Amino acid sequence: MNTRDSDLGPRPARTRRAWVRSAGTVAVTAMLASLLAVLPATTASAADRTFLVDSLSAVGDDATVGDGVCATAAGACTLRAALQESNAIGTTDTVTIAPAEDVDASTPGVQTSGTIVGHATTSAGWMYSGALTPLGDLGAYFVATAPVTLDFQGRLGIRSLNDVYGSTAIYLNGPGVTLRNFTTVRSNETAVVVGPAGDGAVIENGSSLDPGSIDLERFLWLADGADQVTVRAVEIGSTYAAGGSAIRIAAGATVDG
C-alpha cells in the first residue's frame, strides 16, 4: 500500500532530534573555537646551527643577515659574517662558530689553521665602533651580542696588523657567549672585552701571549654590569712595557671568589 507523508501526520519527534543534533554541533564547534583562542601559538622548535669559517678575511659582511646562511656576496663564510648571522638569530637556536677544514679556501691546498689579521684604519674595519675601555680601545674587530659558542679548535686565531687605531679583538656583549680552544687571540689594545650585557660569558682553554710585539696590551677587560663571567685554563702573557696587564676591571665592577 502506498502511503503519503501527509497521511502519517506531523513528525515533531524527528524534527526535535534533528534540532538537538544541530545545536550540539554548534556547541562543540564553539567550544573548540574557544579552546583554540586560549591555547598559545605553537612556536618553531630551536635548532642547532654551526657556521664554519672558511675565510681568514677580517672583513666581509654577510650577504643576507638573518637568513641562517653564513655567506658573503662572494660566497665565503668569514668570522664577521658568521657573527652577524649569530647575532641576528638571537636566543632561539644553539649556535656554534668553528673553523672549516680548510680555513682559507681562497688559498690553493687545504689550510687547516690560520690567523685572522685585523686592520682598522677607519671604523669600517670594526664590527663595533665606540670606546670600549678608557685605555684606548676605540672599537672591536668582532662582536657577539647573542648566545654563541666560538670554538676555534686550536686552529683559528685573531691578531692586529699594527698599532694603528686601538682595537679590541672580540667584544662579548650578549648573554651566554663562550670563547674556547684558542691559541692566538690578541690585539693592539685588549684581546677580549666583556661588556655590561655579557652575562654568563665563558672564556676557556686558550692562550693569549705576546712575544714582545705590539699585539697585546691586556688580555681581558671586564665592564661593570656583566654577571657570572668565567675565565679558566687560559695562559696569558704580555711584555708590553707601558702598563700592560692580564686582566683589568672597570671601576665599580666587583669580582667574587
GIZIKA-V579052 format. One record per residue. PHI is phi in whole degrees, 0 to 359 (999 if undefined). Layout:
BEGIN
phi
PHI
PHI
END
This chain:
BEGIN
phi
999
274
234
272
301
293
284
273
84
297
236
296
297
296
300
294
295
299
293
296
300
299
294
296
298
297
296
295
299
295
294
296
298
294
297
297
290
265
288
292
294
285
261
295
290
294
236
265
237
231
253
258
283
237
219
266
293
278
239
95
285
294
293
224
295
101
271
80
238
273
198
283
300
272
92
272
253
273
297
298
297
298
290
298
294
299
297
287
294
75
259
282
241
266
242
237
245
216
286
288
302
250
281
222
294
282
260
304
89
281
258
281
211
181
239
278
255
280
211
246
259
219
294
297
279
244
281
233
244
149
297
253
218
276
250
117
280
265
181
227
301
225
218
243
241
220
305
197
252
266
255
279
55
68
236
228
226
221
206
268
286
205
260
273
57
307
226
268
289
225
253
261
224
209
287
67
265
239
242
215
56
240
250
216
224
205
208
283
235
247
292
227
246
262
277
295
260
274
299
75
297
233
236
210
54
200
216
221
240
244
279
105
263
266
282
205
262
200
277
223
240
256
279
289
126
283
249
56
271
240
235
212
54
238
269
233
197
218
256
302
278
264
91
296
205
284
225
240
238
296
301
97
278
232
239
257
87
END
